[in-house]
Amino acid sequence: MIRNFQGAATTCYVALHPSLKGVTGKYYYDCNEYKPSKLARDEALAKNLWDFSNNLVNASLKI
């Protein structure tokens, strides 16, 4: 059986490291902060995704 003991390393690092207390809205990979891709920073695309998701949830509640 292969085990990956580092699978949650970044999540644990960000959640528990004292220097990151109060830090929000950042993107981390391999315990390092990175700038998100251009698509991830597209506010119009984010709004479209939010609106679509919200409409989908609201439609499912009406059933």
N, C-alpha and C positions, 0 to 999 in steps of 0.2 A: 504494500500500500504506500503510495506517495503522499506525503503531507507537505503542505505549504504553510509554514509557520509565520511567514511574513505577509500573508494575505490581508491582514487588518492593520498592518504596521502604520500606514499613513493615517488611517482613521483614528487609531489610538493616539498617535503622536499629536494630531491636531486637537483631539478632545482633551488630552491630559497635560500637554506641555505648558508649564507656567508662563512662558514668554508669549503664548498665543491666547492668553485669557482675554476675552472681550473682542477678539479678532473675528470679523464676519465678512462674508462676501468675497473671500479669496479662494483660489483654486490651487490644490496641492496634488502632487504626484511624486511618489517615492520620497515622501517626507520633505519635499522642497516646493516652494511656492513658484507657480508658473503663471504666465499671462494666458488667459483663455484664448481660444481661437477667435478669428474675426466673426464667425457665425455666432459664437457664444456671447459676443459683445453687441450683437445687433438688436437694438432696443425695439425696433419695429417688428422684427421676427419674434421676439420674446412676447410682445403684446399680442400678436396673432396667435401664438401658441396658447397664451393664457386665455384669450377669448374663446378659442376653439374648445379647450379643455373645460372651461366654465360652462359653455353651452352644452357640451356633451354630458356633463354631470347633471345639469339642470334638466335636460331631456330625460335622463334615466330616472330622475326623481318623480317625473310626471306619469310614469307608466304604472 
